[in-house]
Amino acid sequence: MFLVTGATGSLGRRIVRQLREQETPVRAFVRLFSRYEELEHRGAEIFIGDLRQDRDIEKACQGVEYIISAHGSNGDPQALDYRANIALIDQAKANNVKHFVFISVLGVDRGYEDAPVFKAKREVEKYLVASGLNYTILRPSGFANNLLPLAERFRETGIYLLIGDPKNRSSIISTDDLAKIAIASVSVEGARNQILPVGGPDVLKREDIPRIFSRLFNKEPIVINAPLFIFDGLRSAIGLFSPQTQRSLGTLRTLLANEFFCTPQEIAHLESIYNIKLESLESFLRRYLGG
C-alpha cells in the first residue's frame, strides 16, 4: 500500500493513476472539497483529511508500506511544506514504513533566504536523512504541466510574458516522467537513500519556451519581456496591504531570478538509475496539446 499526499495535484494525480494502472494499492490523501472522483473511479482508497492535523496524518499512515510526499504549500509553507512533512516522517517511523519519497525542489540547498518554500523543504530533507528511514529525495527543476495554461493562452493570443532574464536556463521535467521516477524510487536500488536532481533531457533558456510554443501552434510569438524590478515593485506595493503575501511571493521571485537546470551528466545518471529515456518538454506539450 502506497500513501500519496497531494493526490489531486498535478504530480500526485499522475502518481495515483500510474500506481492503479499497475494495480498497486494506493491510499490518496485528499481534501474534502478537492476533485477526487477520478481517483476513486480508478480504485484508489480515498482518505479525506487535512495535512495540518496530526491526527489525520496518523490515521492515513496506518498500514502503509510506502509514502510519497507530493503535496504543495498551498500558500502555507510553514504548515504544509514543513510541519506536515515532519509529521509524515514521524508517522512513517512509527509505522515501520519501508521507503519514503520526498518531492523537494532543485536549488533547495543554495540558501535562498527569501524563499520560504525552499527553506522549508531543505529542513525536511535534513530531517528525513537523519530519520533512519529508507528514503529518496527528488529535486525537480520544474513541472512541464505548469506550462500547459501558458501554452493555451499563447494559442489564443500569440503573447508570451517573460519576467526576468531570458537567458536563464532550466531543464523542465515531464510531470509523467517524474511520477514514474517517484514510484520506481521505492524499488530501484540506485535510488535508495539518495538525493537526486531531476530534470528533462534538454537545458533550455527561458526564451526558448515561446519558440517551442511557436512551433506547436505555427504562430509567431509576441514576447513581452518584463524586467524583474517591475515584479519587485508590485511585490512591495502588495506588501503595504498584505505582508504575508509579500513574503510568500519570495519563492516566486527566487524562481524568476535564478537558473534551475540539471547538467547533462546528472540527466544521464538519472536515466541510468531508472532505466528511463526522459521526455523532452516539446514532446510533453505535443502529447497534451497536439500540434
C-alpha positions in Angstrom: 0.0 0.0 0.0 1.3 3.4 -1.0 0.2 6.7 0.6 0.3 9.6 -1.7 -0.2 13.1 -0.3 -1.2 15.9 -2.7 -3.1 13.2 -4.6 -5.3 15.6 -6.6 -2.4 17.8 -7.5 -0.7 17.7 -10.9 2.0 15.3 -9.8 0.1 13.4 -7.2 -2.8 12.6 -9.6 -0.3 11.2 -12.1 1.3 9.1 -9.4 -2.0 7.6 -8.3 -3.0 6.9 -11.9 0.2 5.1 -12.7 0.0 3.0 -9.5 -3.5 2.0 -10.3 -2.6 1.1 -13.9 -0.1 -1.3 -12.2 -3.0 -2.5 -10.0 -1.0 -1.4 -6.9 -3.0 -0.5 -3.8 -2.8 3.2 -3.1 -4.3 5.5 -0.5 -4.9 9.0 -1.8 -4.8 11.7 0.8 -7.2 14.4 -0.4 -9.2 17.4 0.9 -12.9 17.2 1.2 -13.5 19.9 -1.4 -11.0 18.6 -3.9 -11.8 16.8 -7.1 -11.0 13.2 -6.3 -13.8 11.3 -8.2 -11.4 10.2 -10.9 -9.0 8.7 -8.4 -11.8 6.9 -6.7 -13.1 5.6 -10.0 -9.6 4.2 -10.7 -9.8 2.2 -7.5 -7.7 4.3 -5.2 -8.6 4.3 -1.5 -9.7 7.8 -0.7 -8.6 9.3 2.6 -10.2 12.7 3.3 -8.1 14.7 5.7 -6.2 17.8 6.4 -2.4 17.8 6.4 -2.5 20.5 9.1 -4.0 18.0 11.5 -1.6 15.5 13.1 -4.5 13.1 13.9 -5.4 12.9 10.2 -1.7 12.2 9.3 -1.5 9.5 12.0 -4.6 7.7 10.6 -3.6 8.0 7.0 -0.2 6.4 7.7 -1.6 3.2 9.3 -1.0 0.1 7.3 1.1 1.6 4.5 4.5 0.4 3.3 5.5 3.4 1.1 4.9 7.1 1.4 5.2 9.6 -1.5 5.0 13.2 -0.3 3.8 15.1 -3.3 1.8 17.9 -1.8 2.5 21.6 -2.3 2.4 24.5 0.1 -1.0 26.0 -1.0 0.3 29.3 0.3 1.3 28.0 3.7 4.8 26.6 3.6 5.2 26.6 7.3 2.2 24.3 7.9 2.4 22.2 4.7 5.9 22.2 3.3 7.5 21.9 6.7 5.3 20.8 9.6 3.1 18.3 7.6 6.2 16.6 6.2 7.9 16.3 9.6 4.7 14.7 11.0 4.6 12.3 8.0 8.2 11.3 8.6 7.5 10.7 12.3 4.5 8.5 11.5 6.5 6.7 8.8 8.9 5.7 11.5 6.2 4.7 13.9 4.6 2.5 11.3 7.8 1.0 10.0 7.3 2.3 6.5 9.8 0.7 4.1 10.5 3.8 2.0 9.7 7.5 2.0 9.9 9.5 -1.2 10.0 13.3 -0.8 9.5 15.7 -3.7 11.8 18.6 -3.0 13.0 21.3 -5.4 16.2 21.9 -7.4 18.3 24.6 -5.7 16.9 23.9 -2.3 20.5 23.7 -0.9 21.6 27.1 -2.2 20.5 29.1 0.8 17.8 31.3 -0.7 16.7 33.3 2.4 13.8 35.0 0.6 12.1 31.7 -0.5 10.0 30.1 2.3 9.2 27.0 0.3 12.9 26.3 -0.4 13.8 26.8 3.3 11.0 24.5 4.5 11.9 21.8 2.0 15.6 21.9 2.9 14.8 21.5 6.6 12.6 18.5 5.8 15.4 17.0 3.7 17.8 17.1 6.6 15.2 15.7 9.0 14.4 12.8 6.6 18.1 11.9 6.0 18.6 11.8 9.8 15.4 9.8 10.5 16.8 6.3 9.8 14.1 5.7 7.2 15.0 4.5 3.7 14.4 7.5 1.5 14.7 9.1 -1.9 14.7 12.8 -2.2 13.9 14.1 -5.7 14.7 17.7 -6.6 12.8 18.5 -9.8 13.7 21.7 -11.8 10.2 22.5 -12.7 7.0 20.7 -13.8 6.1 20.6 -17.5 2.4 20.7 -16.8 2.8 24.2 -15.3 3.4 25.4 -18.9 0.1 24.0 -20.2 -2.0 27.0 -19.3 0.6 29.4 -20.7 0.6 27.4 -23.9 -3.2 27.6 -24.1 -3.0 31.3 -23.6 -0.3 31.6 -26.3 -2.5 29.5 -28.7 -5.3 32.1 -28.3 -3.2 35.3 -28.3 0.3 34.6 -29.5 1.5 36.5 -26.4 4.1 35.2 -24.0 5.0 37.1 -20.9 8.6 36.6 -19.8 9.7 38.1 -16.5 13.4 38.5 -15.8 16.5 37.3 -17.8 15.5 35.5 -21.0 18.9 33.7 -20.9 18.3 32.0 -17.6 18.4 28.2 -18.1 16.1 25.4 -16.9 15.6 21.7 -17.6 11.9 21.2 -17.1 10.8 17.6 -16.3 7.9 15.8 -17.9 5.4 15.5 -15.0 4.6 12.0 -16.2 8.3 11.0 -16.0 8.6 12.5 -12.5 5.6 10.3 -11.4 7.3 7.2 -12.8 10.5 8.1 -11.1 8.8 8.7 -7.8 7.1 5.3 -7.9 10.2 3.4 -9.0 12.3 5.0 -6.2 10.9 2.6 -3.6 12.3 -0.4 -5.5 15.3 0.8 -7.5 18.5 0.1 -5.6 20.3 3.0 -7.1 17.7 5.4 -5.7 17.9 4.2 -2.1 19.0 6.9 0.4 19.9 9.2 -2.5 19.2 12.9 -3.2 18.7 13.3 -6.9 18.3 16.3 -9.2 15.6 15.7 -11.7 15.2 17.5 -15.0 14.3 16.9 -18.6 16.8 16.0 -21.3 17.2 19.5 -22.7 18.7 22.5 -21.0 16.5 25.4 -22.2 16.9 29.1 -22.0 13.7 30.8 -20.9 13.5 32.5 -24.3 13.3 29.0 -25.9 9.8 28.4 -24.4 7.9 30.7 -26.7 9.8 29.3 -29.6 8.5 25.8 -28.7 5.0 27.3 -28.5 5.5 28.9 -31.9 6.4 25.5 -33.4 3.5 23.8 -31.8 0.9 26.2 -33.0 2.6 27.6 -36.1 2.2 31.1 -34.7 4.8 33.9 -34.5 5.4 34.7 -30.8 4.9 38.2 -29.3 7.3 38.1 -26.3 6.8 40.7 -23.6 10.0 40.7 -21.5 9.3 42.5 -18.3 12.4 43.3 -16.1 12.5 41.8 -12.6 12.3 45.2 -11.0 8.7 45.6 -12.1 7.8 42.4 -10.2 9.7 43.7 -7.2 7.8 47.0 -7.4 4.4 45.2 -7.5 5.5 42.9 -4.6 6.5 45.9 -2.5 3.1 47.5 -3.2 1.3 44.3 -2.2 3.3 44.3 1.0 1.7 47.5 2.1 -1.6 45.7 2.3 -0.6 42.1 2.9 2.9 41.5 4.3 2.2 37.7 4.4 1.5 37.7 0.6 4.7 39.7 0.1 6.7 37.1 2.0 5.1 34.2 0.1 6.0 35.8 -3.2 9.6 35.5 -2.3 9.6 31.9 -3.6 8.3 33.0 -7.0 10.9 35.8 -7.1 13.6 33.3 -6.4 12.3 31.1 -9.3 12.2 34.1 -11.6 15.6 35.4 -10.7 17.8 32.3 -10.9 18.7 29.3 -13.1 17.4 25.8 -12.3 18.8 23.2 -14.6 20.4 19.7 -14.4 23.7 19.1 -16.1 23.9 16.5 -19.0 25.9 14.2 -16.6 23.1 14.4 -14.0 20.5 13.6 -16.5 22.5 10.6 -17.9 22.9 9.4 -14.3 19.2 9.7 -13.7 18.3 7.8 -16.8 20.8 5.1 -15.9 19.4 4.6 -12.4 15.8 4.4 -13.5 16.4 2.8 -16.9 14.3 5.5 -18.5 14.5 7.8 -21.5 13.3 11.1 -20.3 10.8 13.0 -22.4 11.5 16.5 -23.8 9.4 19.4 -22.9 8.3 19.8 -26.5 7.2 16.2 -26.7 5.2 16.6 -23.4 3.4 19.6 -24.8 2.6 17.9 -28.1 1.1 15.0 -26.3 -1.2 17.2 -24.3 -2.0 20.0 -26.8 -1.5 18.4 -30.2 0.4 20.2 -33.0 
